Amino acid sequence: MTASGTFSSIEGRVNNYCLCIDTTHTHIVVGLFSKQNQYQIVRKAPREAFQNLFPAIQEVLSAANVKRPSEIVTLTGPGSFTGIRICVSAARDLAQLWNVPVRGIGTLTCYSLPIRNMEPGPFAVCIDGKQNRFYTKIIPESGLSATQMDLIPVQDLTAEEVAASGLPVYCDDPDTFRARNGGDSRQLKEPEAAWIFAAHSEMPASGSYQELFPYYLRKDPAEARYPGGFNIK
């Protein structure tokens, strides 16, 4: 767990705090941000998101002495099917419960944010999508805004196809990428809630929970295996 910032007492009032969450990949990421303060939790627990996300949310709210935030931001995928469902469903449910606006941001948009000003030109960001493929976003130039990057489609590529772009590649698992004939890649940093908040701050106003949808890219494994349904008699 990492934490930063000190909260002044606001007696449980909503005080322009933004709740940021992500369980789409390998970590549980929860952050609460205002202009003055921030608190974040990052835990590597890919199979424990269901039981640990809400306690983590309660932890940051309690640290700030806030009953509810003024808005919510969640990553929407692609990534783990289960992880995407958990954080998008949580964001939708809490937005309805608290009657606050909510925004979804693509996972690879967020992961690209700390790289965009380091690279002088185009680069590729990818995460292991299993099935010998990588979810990949190719950023065509440096310095793009989060809104511009979020409009760039995610591709479902092999390591060889990613490497064939000839671009610097940032990957969550360089060893697996290399083993699948992708060559060398640079290690993606551990995700941070601050990235989510930074991306959100560059975008237009948040919307309704009714506008929030998960981004799976691939079909659900069960649906892919049984496209006609299970037809159990």
PyMOL commands that set and color helices and strands:
alter all, ss='L'
color gray80, all
select helices_A, chain A and resi 49-64+81-98+107-112+146-150+159-163+174-182+193-201+209-211+221-225
alter helices_A, ss='H'
color red, helices_A
select strands_A, chain A and resi 18-22+27-33+38-44+71-75+102-105+123-128+134-139+155-157+169-171+186-187
alter strands_A, ss='S'
color yellow, strands_A
deselect
rebuild
show_as cartoon
